[in-house]
C-alpha cells in the first residue's frame, strides 16, 4: 500500500467507525483514490481490520448501479456507541 492508499484507509476507517457503514462508492469519492481498484483495495483493508458485513445495495444515482457497503457488525457498533 502506498502512502496515499494508507491515508485513504485511515479516513475510510474513521468514517466507518463514526457512521457504522461506508460504501465503496464513498471510498472512491475520496480525492486521492483515483481508481475503482484502489477503492476496492481500501475496502478489503477495512474488511481485514474490522468485523464487517458486506452487502450490495443499489446506488441512488440516476444510473442505478450496485455498490458494496461495509457495515460494522452489531456488537462492535454497540461498543463504539457507549
C-alpha positions in Angstrom: 0.0 0.0 0.0 1.3 3.4 -0.9 1.1 6.4 1.5 -2.0 7.8 -0.2 -3.7 4.3 0.0 -2.8 4.2 3.7 -4.2 7.7 4.2 -7.4 6.7 2.3 -7.7 3.6 4.5 -7.4 5.7 7.7 -10.0 8.2 6.5 -12.3 5.4 5.4 -11.9 3.7 8.8 -12.7 6.9 10.6 -15.9 7.2 8.5 -16.8 3.5 9.1 -16.3 3.9 12.9 -18.3 7.1 13.1 -21.2 6.2 10.8 -21.2 2.4 11.2 -21.0 1.8 7.5 -19.3 3.0 4.3 -19.9 2.3 0.7 -17.2 1.5 -1.8 -18.5 4.4 -3.8 -17.9 6.7 -0.8 -14.3 5.5 -0.7 -14.0 6.1 -4.4 -15.2 9.7 -3.9 -12.2 10.5 -1.7 -10.0 12.9 -3.7 -6.8 10.8 -3.8 -8.5 7.5 -4.7 -8.1 7.5 -8.4 -9.5 4.1 -9.5 -12.2 1.6 -8.6 -9.4 -0.9 -8.0 -7.8 1.3 -5.3 -11.2 1.8 -3.7 -11.7 -2.0 -3.6 -8.2 -2.4 -2.1 -9.1 0.1 0.7 -12.4 -1.8 1.3 -10.5 -5.1 1.5 -8.1 -3.5 4.0 -11.1 -2.3 6.1 -12.7 -5.8 6.0 -9.4 -7.3 7.3 -9.2 -4.8 10.1 -12.8 -4.7 11.3 -15.6 -7.2 11.8 -17.9 -6.1 9.0 -20.8 -7.4 7.0 -20.6 -6.7 3.2 -23.7 -6.3 1.3 -24.6 -5.0 -2.2 -27.2 -2.2 -2.5 -28.5 -0.3 -5.5 -27.0 3.2 -5.7 -29.4 6.1 -5.7 -27.7 7.7 -8.7 -29.8 8.2 -11.9 -27.9 5.3 -13.5 -28.8 2.9 -10.6 -25.5 1.0 -10.2 -24.9 -1.6 -7.5 -22.3 -0.8 -4.8 -20.8 -2.8 -1.9 -21.4 -1.4 1.6 -19.3 -2.4 4.6 -21.3 -2.3 7.8 -19.9 -2.8 11.3 -21.3 -5.9 13.0 -23.8 -5.1 15.7 -21.6 -6.0 18.7 -18.8 -3.7 17.5 -21.2 -0.8 16.8 -22.7 -1.0 20.3 -19.3 -0.9 21.9 -18.4 2.2 20.0 -21.6 4.0 20.8 -21.2 3.6 24.6 
